[in-house]
Amino acid sequence: MAPRRTLCIGMALAPTWLRGEGWRRPDSNIEGLFSSDFALDIARRAEAVHLDFVFRPDTLSLPLGMLEQSFGFTSLDSTLLMASIARETSHIGLVTTISTMLQQPYIVARQMMSLHWLSNGRAGWNVVTAMQGQENFGMEDLPKSEDRYARAAEFTEVVLKLWDSFPAEAVLMDREAGRYADTALIRPIDHEGPHFRVKGPLNLPARPGPRIPLMQAGASSSGRDFAAGAVDMVFAPTPDIEAAQALRRDLRARAEAHGRDPDAIRLLPGLGLYLAPTRAEAEELFRAVHLRVDRASRIAQLRDWLGVDFSAWPDERVVTLADLPEQANPKSRTHAELLRRVISRQELSLAALLERPEVLSAAHWHVIGTVEDAVAEIRRWSEAGAIDGFVIASGGSVQSMHLALDALIPRLAEEGLFRKAYDGATFADHLGLTEPKGDPSAESGTEAAP
Ligand SMILES: Cc1cc2nc3c(=O)[nH]c(=O)nc-3n(C[C@H](O)[C@H](O)[C@H](O)COP(=O)(O)O)c2cc1C
């Protein structure tokens, strides 16, 4: 499978580089976490090296367990944050995360189109079904993964219809004739489905040009199928190159089965970058960051993903698939399956399992080393057809994050793996999306220019 000519690269503003012990460093600026300048500084750096987008994950609940040691899931509302960055930047895509389980499509269609107008065509929506937060929305439990995706598919369909319901051409602004809009072009959507009844139209005209790009996170079979039919980018944890190759192959095949060009869907794994001037310093950074994540938190993480309580197990006992129950409704099938995969492939003691990136840091692809190590690894994955790009989840320290943006990305551009300048000023321009309307199955899927 041929790799694309240039990669699509996003930067997570999470801020992953302050996780673990990172926030305790003197230069962390943890005090500024809830100011818009904090994210803006990173967005400006990302724009200076022509990244495709900045991206903010988001949740709607606060698990207190993590908060003793780090900032956990505290965060500004991601869409408002992106709106504040929009005014101060001019080219970079702004991808916000909004849940289809815990929101209503009319509100989301309006928020996203507002962000699209306010940013001059740079909005992107990370469509998540959510892993937590149901207790804040009157639910005991989240429905099972398949049902969450069925709702996500209908939710997305309604949002796309709403964006199309008030087309840009309907706005005439004919001063002479005194005619503001041609209301014959503005149509209700009259949607009636299993989850939503929405009449429409949206009370905001569509911004002229291609539709807002969509991203998705969650790689269970139903997650992949939803992504293959509806989105432009998949953000996924792929801890090794084989996992990424297999996922990319599968997503492309599913996109084709949905009648789409396989190039229309991009696999963008999370990339945990622990960078330092030397390999030894980078390894020390990784160790130092995870030093205090205690056994109890890691055991709790495993209980969440695998449904097993390992707290009474001795460290040296080997974990096998036979120890794991079939889970009817895991919070994230993606993470549960990645853990089952590593347990089936390697004979791991409990102590060794607790050291794995799948447990410590969200099962993402990791590079712990120098900038040149990262360039080599990215080239290897790209040439092996494993990725269409990646989302940087910088780890360890502010210095490591700065190395990723200020040193690694220009090196990738020098190597011909990434663009040297922006070709256009909208997010769709960076992705090469050209179709004007909402239906992803009608898209061109052309490549981003070098
Ligand atoms: C890499 C990754 C990132 C995610 N980010 C978010 C997020 O920011 N907010 C959220 O509510 N859910 C997030 N999710 C949850 C997914 O949207 C989805 O609900 C969950 O993974 C269950 O789907 P699955 O069974 O396909 O894994 C994320 C999932 C993955 C795998």
The ligand as an SDF file (V2000), in Angstrom:
LIG
                    3D

 31 33  0  0  0  0  0  0  0  0999 V2000
   -7.6190    7.4420   21.2050 C   0  0  0  0  0  0  0  0  0  0  0  0
   -8.9740    7.6880   21.7620 C   0  0  0  0  0  0  0  0  0  0  0  0
   -9.3170    8.9730   22.1620 C   0  0  0  0  0  0  0  0  0  0  0  0
  -10.5770    9.2440   22.6930 C   0  0  0  0  0  0  0  0  0  0  0  0
  -10.8780   10.5070   23.0950 N   0  0  0  0  0  0  0  0  0  0  0  0
  -12.0740   10.7620   23.6610 C   0  0  0  0  0  0  0  0  0  0  0  0
  -12.3890   12.0650   24.1480 C   0  0  0  0  0  0  0  0  0  0  0  0
  -11.6070   13.0140   24.0540 O   0  0  0  0  0  0  0  0  0  0  0  0
  -13.5900   12.2580   24.7210 N   0  0  0  0  0  0  0  0  0  0  0  0
  -14.5040   11.2430   24.8500 C   0  0  0  0  0  0  0  0  0  0  0  0
  -15.5800   11.4860   25.3860 O   0  0  0  0  0  0  0  0  0  0  0  0
  -14.2430    9.9970   24.3830 N   0  0  0  0  0  0  0  0  0  0  0  0
  -13.0590    9.7430   23.8110 C   0  0  0  0  0  0  0  0  0  0  0  0
  -12.7910    8.4790   23.3370 N   0  0  0  0  0  0  0  0  0  0  0  0
  -13.8460    7.4390   23.4240 C   0  0  0  0  0  0  0  0  0  0  0  0
  -14.4230    7.0170   22.0920 C   0  0  0  0  0  0  0  0  0  0  0  0
  -15.1360    8.0700   21.4760 O   0  0  0  0  0  0  0  0  0  0  0  0
  -15.3790    5.8340   22.2690 C   0  0  0  0  0  0  0  0  0  0  0  0
  -16.4970    6.2350   23.0150 O   0  0  0  0  0  0  0  0  0  0  0  0
  -14.7900    4.6720   23.0040 C   0  0  0  0  0  0  0  0  0  0  0  0
  -13.4700    4.4270   22.6120 O   0  0  0  0  0  0  0  0  0  0  0  0
  -15.6370    3.4410   22.7690 C   0  0  0  0  0  0  0  0  0  0  0  0
  -15.5660    3.0780   21.4270 O   0  0  0  0  0  0  0  0  0  0  0  0
  -14.7640    1.7670   21.0020 P   0  0  0  0  0  0  0  0  0  0  0  0
  -15.5490    0.6230   21.6200 O   0  0  0  0  0  0  0  0  0  0  0  0
  -14.7840    1.7940   19.4960 O   0  0  0  0  0  0  0  0  0  0  0  0
  -13.3980    1.8610   21.5660 O   0  0  0  0  0  0  0  0  0  0  0  0
  -11.5340    8.2000   22.8100 C   0  0  0  0  0  0  0  0  0  0  0  0
  -11.1920    6.9100   22.3920 C   0  0  0  0  0  0  0  0  0  0  0  0
   -9.9410    6.6350   21.8700 C   0  0  0  0  0  0  0  0  0  0  0  0
   -9.6210    5.2280   21.4420 C   0  0  0  0  0  0  0  0  0  0  0  0
  1  2  1  0
  2  3  1  0
  2 30  2  0
  3  4  2  0
  4  5  1  0
  4 28  1  0
  5  6  2  0
  6  7  1  0
  6 13  1  0
  7  8  2  0
  7  9  1  0
  9 10  1  0
 10 11  2  0
 10 12  1  0
 12 13  2  0
 13 14  1  0
 14 15  1  0
 14 28  1  0
 15 16  1  0
 16 17  1  0
 16 18  1  0
 18 19  1  0
 18 20  1  0
 20 21  1  0
 20 22  1  0
 22 23  1  0
 23 24  1  0
 24 25  2  0
 24 26  1  0
 24 27  1  0
 28 29  2  0
 29 30  1  0
 30 31  1  0
M  END
$$$$
